[in-house]
Amino acid sequence: MRHLFLIAVAIILASQLTIASAKASGAEQVYKFYCAQCHGLTGKGDGPNVTKDFPVSPRNFTNAAEMNKLSDADMRNVIMDGGPSASKSPMMPPWGKTLTDAEVNGLIKHLRTLCQCKGKQG
């Protein structure tokens, strides 16, 4: 009986890890689909849409010094309402009507992994 209990616990833990992994890969997929065209696959601001005549330089998400100046709420604001909401370029579109809250939360976590930083608290 104890053996069955341990197997059940192992299955539950494995399923939780799978769900967490799916969420993480889901955030990465959202990033690749909506953000990488300008910000690049690795977040350096060098996506395929950025040419020499591109009117702005997209944010480099790997720059921890700059990303640490932003709180998660700051990032949420720009993702949801676009660049002009933070006095930034209108080239950054608003995604508030496209992405779910869960997708935005996952995206913010993904951006934090790209910068390897925690950001401004508060």
NUMAR-565347 format. One record per residue: residue in three letters; chain; y, z, x of N, C-alpha, C in turn. Coordinates in Angstrom, 1 decimal. Each point is the difference from the previous one (the first is absolute). Example, Ala and Ser with C-alpha at 12.3 -4.5 7.8 and 13.67 -1.06 7.14 Angstrom:
REM residues 2
[ala A [-5.7 7.8 13.2] [1.2 0.0 -0.9] [1.2 0.0 0.9]]
[ser A [1.1 -0.7 -0.4] [1.1 0.0 0.9] [1.1 0.8 -0.8]]
This chain:
REM residues 122
[met A [-1.2 0.0 0.8] [1.2 0.0 -0.8] [1.3 0.0 0.9]]
[arg A [-0.1 0.8 1.0] [1.2 0.1 0.9] [0.2 -1.4 0.7]]
[his A [-1.1 -0.7 0.3] [0.1 -1.3 0.6] [0.8 -1.0 -0.9]]
[leu A [-0.3 0.1 -1.3] [0.6 -0.9 -1.0] [1.5 0.3 -0.1]]
[phe A [0.3 1.3 0.1] [1.4 0.5 -0.1] [0.8 -0.6 1.2]]
[leu A [-0.6 0.1 1.2] [0.7 -0.5 1.2] [0.2 -1.6 -0.1]]
[ile A [-1.0 -0.6 -0.5] [0.1 -1.5 -0.2] [1.1 -0.3 -1.0]]
[ala A [0.1 0.7 -1.1] [1.1 -0.2 -0.9] [1.4 0.3 0.6]]
[val A [0.1 1.0 0.8] [1.2 0.3 0.6] [0.4 -1.1 1.0]]
[ala A [-1.0 -0.5 0.7] [0.3 -1.1 1.0] [0.4 -1.2 -0.7]]
[ile A [-0.6 -0.3 -1.2] [0.4 -1.2 -0.7] [1.5 0.1 -0.6]]
[ile A [0.3 1.2 -0.4] [1.4 0.3 -0.5] [1.0 -0.2 1.1]]
[leu A [-0.3 0.6 1.1] [0.9 -0.1 1.2] [0.2 -1.4 0.4]]
[ala A [-1.1 -0.8 0.1] [0.0 -1.4 0.4] [0.9 -0.8 -1.0]]
[ser A [-0.2 0.3 -1.3] [0.8 -0.8 -1.0] [1.5 0.4 0.2]]
[gln A [0.3 1.2 0.3] [1.4 0.4 0.2] [0.6 -0.7 1.2]]
[leu A [-0.8 -0.1 1.1] [0.5 -0.7 1.1] [0.2 -1.5 -0.2]]
[thr A [-0.9 -0.5 -0.8] [0.1 -1.5 -0.4] [1.3 -0.2 -0.8]]
[ile A [0.3 0.9 -0.9] [1.2 -0.1 -0.9] [1.2 0.1 0.9]]
[ala A [0.0 1.0 0.9] [1.2 0.1 0.9] [0.1 -1.2 0.9]]
[ser A [-1.1 -0.6 0.5] [0.1 -1.2 0.8] [0.5 -1.1 -0.8]]
[ala A [-0.4 -0.2 -1.3] [0.4 -1.0 -0.8] [1.5 0.1 -0.3]]
[lys A [0.5 1.2 -0.2] [1.4 0.2 -0.2] [0.8 -0.4 1.2]]
[ala A [-0.5 0.4 1.2] [0.7 -0.4 1.2] [0.0 -1.5 0.2]]
[ser A [-1.1 -0.7 -0.2] [-0.1 -1.4 0.2] [0.8 -0.7 -1.2]]
[gly A [0.1 0.7 -1.1] [0.8 -0.6 -1.1] [1.5 0.0 0.4]]
[ala A [0.5 1.1 0.6] [1.3 0.0 0.5] [0.3 -1.0 1.1]]
[glu A [-1.0 -0.2 0.8] [0.2 -1.1 1.1] [0.0 -1.3 -0.7]]
[gln A [-0.8 -0.3 -1.0] [0.1 -1.3 -0.7] [1.3 -0.2 -0.7]]
[val A [0.5 1.1 -0.6] [1.4 -0.1 -0.7] [1.0 -0.4 1.1]]
[tyr A [-0.1 0.7 1.2] [1.0 -0.3 1.0] [-0.2 -1.5 0.5]]
[lys A [-1.2 -0.4 0.2] [-0.2 -1.4 0.5] [0.5 -1.0 -1.0]]
[phe A [-0.2 0.3 -1.3] [0.4 -1.0 -1.1] [1.6 0.0 -0.2]]
[tyr A [0.6 1.2 -0.1] [1.4 0.1 -0.3] [0.9 0.1 1.2]]
[cys A [-0.4 0.5 1.1] [0.9 0.4 1.0] [-0.1 -0.8 1.3]]
[ala A [-1.2 -0.4 0.3] [-0.3 -0.6 1.3] [0.7 -1.3 0.3]]
[gln A [0.4 -0.7 -1.1] [0.6 -1.3 0.2] [1.3 0.2 0.7]]
[cys A [0.7 1.1 -0.1] [1.2 0.2 0.7] [-0.2 1.1 1.1]]
[his A [-0.7 1.0 -0.3] [-0.1 1.1 1.0] [-1.1 -0.2 1.0]]
[gly A [-0.9 -1.0 -0.2] [-1.1 -0.2 0.9] [-1.2 0.8 -0.3]]
[leu A [-1.2 -0.5 0.4] [-1.2 0.8 -0.3] [-0.1 1.3 0.7]]
[thr A [0.7 0.1 1.2] [0.0 1.3 0.7] [1.3 0.8 -0.3]]
[gly A [0.9 -0.5 -0.8] [1.2 0.7 -0.4] [1.1 -0.1 1.0]]
[lys A [0.0 -1.0 0.9] [1.1 -0.1 1.0] [1.2 -0.8 -0.4]]
[gly A [0.0 -0.5 -1.3] [1.1 -0.8 -0.5] [-0.1 -1.4 0.4]]
[asp A [-1.2 -0.5 0.3] [-0.2 -1.3 0.6] [-0.9 -0.9 -0.9]]
[gly A [0.2 0.2 -1.3] [-0.9 -0.8 -0.9] [0.3 -1.5 0.0]]
[pro A [-0.9 -0.8 -0.6] [0.1 -1.4 0.0] [1.3 -0.6 -0.7]]
[asn A [0.6 0.8 -0.9] [1.2 -0.4 -0.6] [1.2 0.1 0.9]]
[val A [-0.1 0.8 1.0] [1.1 0.3 0.9] [0.1 -1.1 1.1]]
[thr A [1.0 -0.9 -0.3] [0.3 -1.0 1.0] [1.3 0.3 0.7]]
[lys A [0.4 -0.9 0.9] [1.2 0.2 0.8] [1.2 0.0 -0.9]]
[asp A [0.0 -0.7 -1.2] [1.1 0.0 -0.9] [-0.1 1.0 -1.2]]
[phe A [-1.0 0.9 0.1] [-0.2 1.0 -1.0] [1.3 0.9 0.0]]
[pro A [0.6 0.3 -1.1] [1.3 0.7 0.0] [0.0 1.4 0.5]]
[val A [-1.1 0.7 0.0] [0.0 1.4 0.4] [-1.3 0.2 0.9]]
[ser A [0.0 1.1 0.7] [-1.2 0.4 0.7] [-0.7 1.1 -0.9]]
[pro A [-1.2 -0.3 -0.5] [-0.8 1.0 -0.8] [-0.3 1.2 0.8]]
[arg A [0.0 1.1 -0.6] [-0.3 1.3 0.6] [-1.3 0.0 0.8]]
[asn A [0.1 0.5 1.2] [-1.2 0.2 0.8] [-0.6 1.3 -0.3]]
[phe A [-1.1 0.0 -0.7] [-0.7 1.3 -0.4] [-0.7 0.7 1.1]]
[thr A [-0.1 -0.6 1.1] [-0.7 0.6 1.2] [1.0 0.8 0.8]]
[asn A [1.3 -0.1 -0.3] [1.1 0.7 0.7] [0.1 1.4 -0.5]]
[ala A [-0.7 1.0 0.6] [-0.1 1.4 -0.5] [1.4 0.6 -0.1]]
[ala A [0.8 -0.3 1.0] [1.3 0.7 0.1] [0.8 -0.4 -1.3]]
[glu A [0.0 -1.3 -0.4] [0.7 -0.4 -1.2] [-0.7 0.4 -1.3]]
[met A [-1.3 -0.1 0.0] [-0.7 0.4 -1.2] [0.0 1.5 -0.3]]
[asn A [0.2 0.8 1.1] [0.1 1.5 -0.2] [1.4 0.4 -0.6]]
[lys A [0.9 -1.0 -0.1] [1.3 0.3 -0.6] [-0.1 -0.1 -1.5]]
[leu A [-1.1 -0.6 -0.5] [-0.3 -0.3 -1.4] [-0.9 1.0 -0.6]]
[ser A [0.3 0.6 -1.2] [-0.9 0.8 -0.7] [-0.9 -0.9 -0.8]]
[asp A [-1.1 0.5 -0.6] [-0.8 -0.8 -0.8] [0.7 -0.4 -1.3]]
[ala A [1.0 0.8 -0.4] [0.8 -0.3 -1.2] [0.9 -1.2 0.3]]
[asp A [0.5 0.0 1.3] [0.9 -1.2 0.4] [-0.8 -1.3 -0.1]]
[met A [-1.3 0.1 0.5] [-0.8 -1.2 0.0] [-0.4 -0.4 -1.4]]
[arg A [-0.3 1.0 -0.8] [-0.3 -0.3 -1.4] [1.1 -0.7 -0.7]]
[asn A [1.2 0.4 0.2] [1.2 -0.5 -0.6] [0.2 -1.5 0.4]]
[val A [-0.2 -0.3 1.2] [0.1 -1.4 0.5] [-1.1 -0.9 -0.6]]
[ile A [-1.2 0.5 0.1] [-1.2 -0.7 -0.6] [0.2 -0.3 -1.4]]
[met A [0.4 1.0 -0.8] [0.2 -0.1 -1.4] [1.2 -0.9 -0.5]]
[asp A [1.1 0.3 0.7] [1.3 -0.6 -0.4] [0.6 -1.1 0.9]]
[gly A [-0.7 -0.2 1.1] [0.5 -1.1 0.9] [1.0 0.5 1.0]]
[gly A [0.3 -0.9 0.9] [1.0 0.3 1.1] [1.4 0.5 -0.4]]
[pro A [0.6 -0.7 -1.0] [1.3 0.4 -0.4] [0.1 1.4 -0.5]]
[ser A [-1.0 0.6 -0.4] [0.0 1.4 -0.5] [0.3 1.0 1.1]]
[ala A [-0.3 -0.4 1.2] [0.3 0.8 1.2] [1.0 -0.6 0.9]]
[ser A [0.9 -0.9 -0.5] [1.0 -0.7 0.7] [-0.7 -0.9 1.1]]
[lys A [-1.1 -0.5 -0.3] [-0.7 -0.9 0.9] [-0.1 -1.4 -0.6]]
[ser A [-0.6 -0.9 0.7] [0.0 -1.4 -0.4] [-0.7 -0.3 -1.3]]
[pro A [0.6 -0.9 -0.8] [-0.6 -0.5 -1.2] [-1.3 -0.8 0.2]]
[met A [-0.3 -0.3 1.3] [-1.2 -0.7 0.4] [-1.2 0.9 -0.3]]
[met A [0.2 1.3 0.0] [-1.1 0.9 -0.4] [0.0 0.2 -1.5]]
[pro A [-1.0 -0.6 -0.7] [0.0 -0.1 -1.4] [-0.4 1.4 -0.6]]
[pro A [0.3 0.2 -1.3] [-0.5 1.2 -0.6] [-1.4 -0.2 -0.5]]
[trp A [-0.9 0.9 0.2] [-1.4 -0.1 -0.5] [-0.3 1.0 -1.1]]
[gly A [1.0 0.7 -0.5] [-0.3 1.0 -1.1] [-0.6 -0.5 -1.2]]
[lys A [0.2 -1.2 -0.4] [-0.7 -0.6 -1.2] [-1.3 -0.7 0.4]]
[thr A [-0.4 0.0 1.2] [-1.2 -0.7 0.5] [-1.1 1.0 0.4]]
[leu A [0.5 1.0 0.8] [-1.0 1.0 0.5] [-0.1 1.2 -0.8]]
[thr A [-1.2 0.6 -0.1] [-0.2 1.3 -0.7] [0.5 1.1 0.9]]
[asp A [0.2 1.2 -0.5] [0.3 1.2 0.8] [-1.0 0.2 1.0]]
[ala A [-1.3 -0.1 -0.4] [-1.1 0.2 1.0] [0.1 -1.0 1.1]]
[glu A [0.3 -1.2 -0.2] [0.1 -1.0 1.0] [1.2 0.3 0.9]]
[val A [1.1 0.4 -0.5] [1.2 0.4 0.8] [-0.4 1.2 0.9]]
[asn A [-0.6 1.0 -0.6] [-0.4 1.2 0.8] [-0.9 -0.4 1.1]]
[gly A [-1.0 -0.9 -0.2] [-0.9 -0.5 1.0] [0.7 -0.8 1.0]]
[leu A [1.0 -0.8 -0.4] [0.8 -0.8 0.9] [0.8 0.9 1.0]]
[ile A [0.6 1.0 -0.6] [0.8 1.0 0.9] [-0.9 0.6 1.0]]
[lys A [-1.2 0.4 -0.4] [-1.0 0.6 0.9] [-0.4 -1.0 1.1]]
[his A [-0.1 -1.3 -0.4] [-0.4 -1.0 1.0] [1.2 -0.2 1.0]]
[leu A [1.2 0.0 -0.5] [1.1 -0.2 0.9] [0.1 1.2 1.0]]
[arg A [-0.4 1.2 -0.5] [0.0 1.1 0.9] [-1.1 -0.1 1.1]]
[thr A [-1.0 -0.7 -0.3] [-1.0 -0.2 1.0] [0.5 -1.1 1.0]]
[leu A [0.7 -0.9 -0.5] [0.6 -1.1 0.9] [0.9 0.7 1.0]]
[cys A [0.9 0.9 -0.4] [0.9 0.6 0.9] [-0.5 1.2 0.7]]
[gln A [-1.2 0.5 -0.5] [-0.6 1.2 0.6] [1.1 1.2 0.0]]
[cys A [0.6 0.1 -1.2] [1.1 1.0 -0.1] [-0.1 0.6 -1.4]]
[lys A [0.7 1.1 -0.2] [0.0 0.7 -1.3] [1.3 -0.2 -0.7]]
[gly A [1.1 -0.4 0.6] [1.2 -0.3 -0.6] [0.8 1.3 -0.3]]
[lys A [1.2 -0.3 -0.4] [1.0 1.1 -0.4] [-0.6 0.8 -1.1]]
[gln A [0.0 1.3 0.1] [-0.5 0.8 -1.1] [1.2 0.4 -0.9]]
[gly A [-0.3 0.0 -1.3] [1.0 0.4 -1.0] [0.7 -1.0 -0.6]]
